[in-house]
Structures are given as C-alpha cells and as structure tokens.
C-alpha cells in the first residue's frame, strides 16, 4: 500500500469504503424478509388456537413462522394488512411452547434451535467497521504526511511570491517620493553587489519601515525595490498571519522566513504591519494572545541567533504610533522612511507617470493641474487621471483635454455632481446665501486661503460646496491664519442669520470643524494668551493602544473650565468677525448670492468680477507664490467636510500642521 501514489491511494480508499458500506447495507436488507411482519404475542396465540399455523422456527424467545391462510392483522402499525409470514417475540422462554402448538396444530412443521451467531454475522458486525476505521486512519495519516490536509495548511505562509522576472515595477514607475527612493537605493545596491559593503565592514539594514498616509505609494515602492534589484519578492498582509487557531501566526512567520532563506537574496514585504505588530499588552484580553505570539516570533526571526543574510524585510504602515517599540529598534527596522504626500513637483511627476500612454490634448498642462491639487496623494492623483479619461470617453473625445482634467479634479476633490436632485426655491436660496457667506468672508480675510470655486449644485452628500485652495504647500501655519480660517467657517451660519433671521442645521460641520480647530489651538499649540504655551494632552487614548487602561486628565477641573472658556471665546469671536464682515458688505453678499442662483457655479475670477475686484487688483497672498525646487513643504490635505444637511461644506486644506496623518 505504501507504493501506491497519493492520488491513486485516495481513490482506492474511497472506492473500498464505498464497497464495504454497500455490502453492509445489502446484508442488512437481505437478513430481513420483505414479507415478514412482526405481530403481538396475543395475536399469535389467537392464530394458534384457530389452528392456522403452518410452520414455526423457535430460537429461544424469537419465533418466525407462516400462517396457513392470510390473516388481516394490525401488527405494530396503525393499519390492518394481510399477513402470511410473521415474527413474534415471546414474553418469556417457554420450553413447552412446541407441545402446546402441536396440540392445537398437529400438522404444523415446528422446529427449534439454540441461539448461535454465524461467522458472517460476526464479520459484518465487527470486522467490517474495524476495517473501515483502519482505512480512514491510514487515509488521514497519508494526507497529513503529504501536507495536503487543510488543518496543517493553517501553519503555511500565505505570502504571494513574485520572482525576479514577474516584478515589472521599477523606480521609473514611482514619482513624488525622491527621498524615499534615495533611502531604498542602498538596499538595491546591496542586493546587487553585497561584497562592496562587506569589504568595508558595512552591514545592510535588516529592515526598512515605510511610514505614511494611505495612498502615498508605500507598496509600490517596495515592488520597485524588488524590480530594480531583480530578486524574488514575497508579499503578505499583516492580517494574513493571525487566525482563530493558537500558534498559526507564529508558524506562518517561521514558514515565511524559511521560504525567504531558501530564495535569498530576496525581499519580504509585509503590508499593514500594524495588524500584527501592535504594542504588546494592548487590550483587555491578557498578554499571551495569538497576536502577541505572532509578534514575538517576528521579533525573533528579525534579530535572532540565526543569520538572515540576504533576506531584507520591508514593511508599510500608516499607524506607526501603535507599533511595539521592540519592533522599531535598530537591528530590526534600522530605517524608518517617511513616504508623505507629494509637493507640487512630485504631483506633476505622478501625473506624468499615470498619464503615460494616454492621448492628451495640446492644452493639457500637468504642472498647472499639480498646483491645483495640493494634498492629494498618489492614489488620488491616479484616480483623477482615470476619471479624466472616463469623462473624455463618455463625451466620445479622441483625446483627454484640460477641461476633462478640471472636471475630474472637481469630482475627486468636491464629490460627484447630483444635477438630478431638485431643491425647493427656499432651500436653494438658503444654500446660495450660506455658500456666499463662506466665500465673501474668506475673500475679505487677509490670511485665509484663496477661494477656488463655489457652487450650489449638490455634490456627494452636500447641497453646496465652497472650495478654498492654496497655490503652494505649507510646513506651518500662523495663529492669524487659524483665526481667519475659523471666521471663514462661520460665514455660512452668519449669512443665514443676517439674511433670514433664523439658522438651519446646515452649519453643523462648520461648527464642529471650527470647535476642533479652536481646541487644538488652546490645548496643543499654545495659542491661548490666558493659558500660555502649554500642552494639555489628548484625553482620547484608546485602550487598544496598550498604553493606558484607564484614561485620566493631566490637569485640574478648573483648568478644564478655562480651556472650555478659551475655546468658546475663539469660536464666538470668529462668528462675530464673520457677522461684522457680512454686515459691512451686505450689498456684495446679495450680489454674490444672486450670481450663484443664476449660474450655480462661480470660480475665483468670476467671484472677483461680481465683487468688483479684478484678479490683478486682488490682495496679494503668501499662497499665491510658486513652489520652488529648494522648498520641501508639507502638503496640506484638503479634507471633505461633508454633511447630509441643507448646506454644503467648506473644502479647504487641513489647517493642522505637522506630519500628515492616516
């Protein structure tokens, strides 16, 4: 049997078990007569007295026989049926039963024999089931030895393997991440020529951690490293390690690195490593859960006793704050490479990469488009180019024009137009004045971002949108910028109250965003004169981070009241500023709202004409300068502040400085 190949053995075992089961069923069916009916002892004795017994076979208490004439009996069922052959169980062993029956039925053929079990009954009762169990046991043992059992496959790595010929992505396909490419270039050179570094006693970093917001090209960079180096590429997600069975994650980590060693030199890429590399001790489930065992095994594999020469681990995450410190120390992830949102030149490069191979009209200026999309990541820019191509195809154009790109940009940044949505005249008027309030207050503020476009056409979940867009990226922002920004946010609500004498829920997102901004100014950025340059920390640390199981304030109740007062003072002052600006320019507010009702969409130039200010006479702004090659600004992120309420959001770059978050 050991010489039978695995697939043939499985087929042989299946058919043998099937044949044994068939034999058992046939034996069980044939051992019982189809015409034999079981009757009660009372009915049997009635037929004995009626002299209707033809023959009998008595085996202790079991009696089988035949009637002379068919009898209508109920048997054990509910309906009366004709009975010729019968079976009855005696209530007690009666050695004189044969004599009693002969006395009433002298011509009956009555036989008796002791109970005995034929060899075939023993065979079918015991040996066939035992043989079936033995064959099943052999079947599963062979399956487990061959690695074909699904149970044993849980411990196998789920990594997708791409060999050096399958990886077609190179650094030519990556744009907007020049610093990250420079950091990764050394890894490529080591994989190509390790002796160059070893001759000087150098050691290549064992791991590189790519940090950055979603869509910035972390996975693409890892593929490009493998493509440039021409080595096998193992790709796996952090969530692929952990299953419901204990020990599976650690087993998969071991198997992944074993495969890497066999294919060295190679690159192992773990996407979303925060799923498995989160801070140990996190949560309330104890310190020895499956995820922590997986992390411990990963730490051992990255910096254990065994050498992993030629196996380089690259991981990506947008949550570096939740990673375990042991994972981030030198010797494991020696390099932490930030892949942030690109600047204007980076966005132009990304647009060129994704526009490659697409027919573009002569009027397309990708640099202009890049300047108009601050804060967009690579994935969003790729989506923008794709949307422009779809719009051009929908219009049956042969080439993609600049207008297609502009429409695609508005769709990506402001949402899809819902022209079929019909608003009442009252709602449309309220929306027009609300958006005009945002636009006018923003236009009048010296430190606010320039307005890009305002519309009362419903987009996404909003009924109107005011879009502010800086013309350069920024590292930091001043207190004056935040104050003017909050005033711009409150312009919509102020216009509603000023014109209609009542307010709607359309400003809910504006109020929420302004309140959050004011709280950050007070508690994090030290922009309150009363409280001074102090940081009061965050009070929303989650238990899952494993840092604190109980949240507590690091300041007194009196300080908390002062914080609330300062936040309220900032937001209220912003609202008063917006109301004052609109009151002084009431005629311009009416003109702007009327133009919106007539045209539905106004850009910056058209707004200037309505307000009586040409673009050349417009106030100079720091945002209107061009980004130079020497500047390395932090891209501002234009979030969608949406609400299903009556009026739409202000869309502006995120005014919060610091590294872009997830």
Buried (B, 14 or more C-beta within 10 A) or exposed (E): EEEEEEEEBBEBBEEEBEEBEEEBEEBEEEEEEEEBBEBBEEBBBBBBEBEBBBBBBBEEBEBBBBBBEEBEBBBEEEEEEEBBBBBBEBEEEBEEBBEEBBEBBEEBEBEEEEEEEEEEEEEBEEEBEEBBEEBEEBBEEBBEEEEEBEEBEBBBBBBEBBEBEEBEBEBEBBBBBBEBBEBBEBBBBBBEEBEEBEEEEEEBBBBBBBBBBEBBBBBBBBBBBBBBBBBBBBBBBBEBBBBEEEBBBBBBBBBBBEBBBEBBBBBBBBBBBBBBBBBBEBBEEEEEBBBBBBBBBBBBBBBEEEEBBBBBBBBBBBBBEBBBEBBBEEEBBBBBBBBBBBBBBBBBBBBBBBBEEBEBBEEBEBBEBBBBBBBBBBBBBBBBBBBBBBBBEEEEBEEBBBBBBBBBBBBBBBBEBBEEEEBEEEBBBBBBBBBBBBBBBBBBBEBBBBBBBBBBBBBBBBBBBBBBBBBBBBEEBEEEBBBBBBBBBBBBBBBBBBBBEEEBEBBBBBBEBBBEBBBBBBBBBBBBEEBEEEEBEEEEBEEEBBBEEEEEEEBEEEBEEBBEBBBEBBBEBBBEBBBEBBEEBEEBBEBBBBBBBEEBBBBBEBBBEBBEBEEEEBEEBEBEEEBEEEBEBBBBBBBBBBBEBBBBBBBBBBBBBEEBEE
